[in-house]
């Protein structure tokens, strides 16, 4: 099963711009070692850090209305910093990997990514999605 680990930090946390080059190098090294562990264990399916939220854009939906807001998003208490996609046998295994992340503040939310097999297979949109995934080389269960 796939799980997404979403890393967030309080808006008040120290940003990359506020760190010395040495502090940034240490954090990158620690995160690299963690990623190496995930890869060596065979559970890493993907992941990335995210650019600062002042480079982001949020789209709010209310019925047919769409409101576009450029970052930063002052009203948010936490900011998404990055994510991992892990292939784990259970959610407990994904949680154990999340607990090992070298974070000094913030949190990680672990969410299961449903398999395409969990959706009604007779729907044309699901059939089209399955064909697309197979064409992209994804191995489906």
N, C-alpha and C positions, 0 to 999 in steps of 0.2 A: 504494500500500500504506500501511496505517496502522502507525505505530510509537508505542509509549508510552515516554516518557522519565521515569524515576522518580528523583527527587532525594532523596538521603539525606545526612545529616550525622552525624558522630560525636556520641554522647551528650554528650561533653565540650565541644562547640562552644557558643559564646555564644548564649543564647536571646534572643528578642525582648524579654523582660522585663528583660534585663541591658543592653540598648542604650539609648543616649541617644536622644531624639526626632530629633536630627540624623542619627545613624547609621542609624536606622530609615528616615528619609525618603530618605537616600542609597541604601540598598539597594532600597527600593521604586521609586525613580526608575530605577535601573539595570535592575531586572527589567522595568519598564514599557517601557524602550527595547528590551530584548531581545524582549519579546512583540510590540512594534510591528514589529520586523524580521521575525519569524515571520509576522505577519499580512500585511505588505507583500509578502512572498515567496509568499504563498498556500499556506503549508504548515500553518498553525495550524488544527487541528480542535477543540481544546479544551484545557483545563488549569485547574488550581487549586492553591493552597497548602492545607496541611492544618493543622487546629488542633493544639495541643500534644498529645503522646501521653498526658499525664495525663488528658485528656478522652476517650481512646479505650478500647476494650474489645477483648480478644483472645479468640477461641474456638478451643480446641485440640481436635482430633479424634483419637480412638484407638478404632477399631472403632465400636461403638454409643455409646461414652461421649463426652460433651461437657463440657469444662471451660471456664468463663467466668472471665476474669481482667480486672479493671479496671486501667487504666494508672495511673501510668507503669510501664513494663516494665523494671525495673532490670537484668535479665540481658541485655538487648539492647545491642550495641555501637554500632549505628547506628539512627537514627530517620528514618522517611520524613517528608519535609518538603513535598512537592508533586509534581505531575506535569504533563506536557504530552502531548497526543495530536497527532501530526504526520502529514500526508499527504505522503509522500516517494516518489520513484521507486525508491530503493534504501536498504538499511540504511546504506551508506556516507554517503549524503546526510543521513540522520537523525543519524549519528554526528558529522558535521561541524557540524550545528546544535547538538548537545549540547555540543561542544567550545567553542562561542561563549557558553555560558551564563555569566552574571556571578556565579559562585560563588567564595567565598574559601576554602572548605573543603568536605569531603564528596565525593560522587561522584554520577554519573548513570548509571543502567543503561538501555540501549536494548533494548527488546524488541518484536519484530514482533507485531502483532495479526492473527491469521489471519482471512481472509475467510470468510464463511459458506459460500462455494462450495467451500472445502477440506474440508468435512465431508460424509459420505454423505447425498446429497439424498433418498434414499428413506426416511429415518428420520422418523417422525411429529413428533418433537420439533424436528427441523431445519426441516421444512415449516411448523410452527407459528411458529417463530422468524422465518423468512423473512416470513411473513404479518404478524407483529407489526412487524417493521422497516419493511416497505413501508407499513403503516398509519401509522407514526410519521413517514413522509416520507423515510426513508433511501433513498438511491439505491444499489441493489445492482449489482455488476458483472455 
